[in-house]
Amino acid sequence: MVKLQENQLAIDECEALRLADYEGLSHEDAGEQMGVSRATFGRIIENARRIVADALINGKAIRIEGGNYQFVEGQRRFACNACSHDWEVACGHMRPDECPECGEKNPGRVVPGIIE
C-alpha cells in the first residue's frame, strides 16, 4: 500500500468544521461555543477548510491531533424560542433541528453561564 502524505488538522480546527459545516452554526454562535471571538473562529475555520481542501484535491491523509481540548460527557440543553420548552440531548448526538414539543425550527442551545 502507498504511504500517503499527511495534513495535520488540530482539534480546534476539527471542532470548527463540526460546528460550522456539520452543525450549520454561524461563525458567531460557533465561536461562542468554542469560547473565542467571531473573528478568531473565522481564522480557525478558514485554515481548517484549506487543510481539508488540500487533502481532498491532492489525495493526502488527514491526521487530527494536538491543541488544547476537554471532552464533555453528559447532556446538552436546548430551548425553544417559540414555546419555551427545554430538553436535553446526549453529547455525541446531532443537534436537534426542531423543537420536539411544537416543531419550531432551530432551537437554541442553553450554555451554562450564558443567558440567551
BALODREN-285749 format. One record per residue (C-alpha): residue number from 1; z, x, y. Coordinates in Angstrom, 2 decimals. Example, Ala and Ser with C-alpha at 12.3 -4.5 7.8 and 13.67 -1.06 7.14 Angstrom:
2
     n        up      east     north
     1      7.80     12.30     -4.50
     2      7.14     13.67     -1.06
***
This chain:
116
     n        up      east     north
     1      0.00      0.00      0.00
     2     -0.80      1.20      3.50
     3      2.15      2.04      5.74
     4      1.83      0.04      8.94
     5      2.67      1.34     12.37
     6      5.68     -0.48     13.77
     7      6.52     -2.01     17.10
     8     10.23     -2.35     17.80
     9     11.44     -5.67     19.21
    10     15.03     -5.67     20.49
    11     17.36     -8.50     19.52
    12     17.41     -9.84     23.09
    13     13.60     -9.87     23.15
    14     13.54    -11.78     19.88
    15     16.08    -14.26     21.27
    16     13.98    -14.68     24.42
    17     10.95    -15.53     22.27
    18     13.01    -18.03     20.29
    19     14.34    -19.77     23.37
    20     11.11    -19.86     25.39
    21      8.35    -20.14     22.80
    22     10.07    -21.73     19.81
    23     12.66    -23.96     21.52
    24     10.48    -24.58     24.60
    25     13.17    -23.88     27.20
    26     12.31    -23.00     30.78
    27     12.97    -19.45     31.94
    28     15.92    -20.72     33.98
    29     17.54    -22.57     31.06
    30     16.84    -19.77     28.58
    31     18.23    -17.16     30.98
    32     21.35    -19.27     31.38
    33     21.83    -19.42     27.62
    34     21.40    -15.64     27.37
    35     23.69    -15.02     30.34
    36     21.01    -13.38     32.50
    37     19.16    -14.40     35.66
    38     15.82    -16.20     35.52
    39     14.12    -13.06     36.83
    40     15.73    -10.86     34.18
    41     14.79    -13.35     31.49
    42     11.21    -13.25     32.81
    43     11.09     -9.48     32.39
    44     12.56     -9.67     28.87
    45     10.12    -12.34     27.67
    46      7.13    -10.59     29.26
    47      7.93     -7.37     27.40
    48      8.60     -9.24     24.13
    49      5.26    -11.05     24.32
    50      3.44     -7.77     25.00
    51      5.07     -6.16     21.94
    52      4.20     -9.10     19.68
    53      0.64     -9.35     21.02
    54      0.08     -5.64     20.39
    55      1.33     -6.04     16.82
    56     -0.91     -9.06     16.18
    57     -4.03     -7.58     17.77
    58     -3.63     -4.12     16.27
    59     -2.20     -5.02     12.85
    60      1.23     -3.49     13.36
    61      4.54     -4.49     11.79
    62      7.39     -5.72     13.99
    63     10.87     -4.28     13.46
    64     13.68     -6.29     15.05
    65     16.73     -4.19     15.85
    66     19.00     -2.81     18.50
    67     20.54     -4.43     21.51
    68     23.94     -5.97     22.08
    69     24.49     -9.34     20.48
    70     27.03    -11.61     18.87
    71     26.26    -14.18     16.19
    72     27.72    -17.58     16.93
    73     28.64    -19.73     14.00
    74     29.57    -23.36     14.03
    75     28.21    -26.17     16.14
    76     26.21    -26.58     19.34
    77     26.89    -29.63     21.51
    78     24.22    -31.75     23.14
    79     24.49    -34.69     25.54
    80     22.05    -37.37     26.61
    81     21.43    -37.75     30.34
    82     20.42    -41.40     29.88
    83     23.20    -42.92     27.72
    84     25.87    -40.15     27.88
    85     26.01    -39.93     24.09
    86     27.10    -36.48     22.92
    87     26.84    -34.94     19.45
    88     26.88    -31.63     17.62
    89     24.18    -29.80     15.70
    90     24.93    -26.92     13.33
    91     23.82    -23.49     14.53
    92     20.61    -22.46     12.82
    93     19.04    -25.91     13.07
    94     16.32    -26.78     15.55
    95     17.21    -28.07     18.99
    96     17.03    -31.90     18.96
    97     14.08    -33.28     20.90
    98     15.62    -36.70     21.47
    99     18.96    -38.48     21.60
   100     19.87    -39.97     18.20
   101     21.52    -42.92     19.99
   102     18.87    -44.10     22.47
   103     15.79    -41.93     21.80
   104     15.72    -40.36     25.28
   105     13.67    -37.15     25.25
   106     15.00    -33.63     25.93
   107     18.78    -33.98     25.70
   108     20.82    -31.32     27.48
   109     22.82    -28.58     25.83
   110     26.54    -28.60     26.59
   111     27.55    -24.97     27.03
   112     31.31    -24.26     27.10
   113     32.43    -23.24     30.58
   114     29.30    -24.60     32.27
   115     29.27    -28.05     33.80
   116     25.80    -29.55     33.97
***
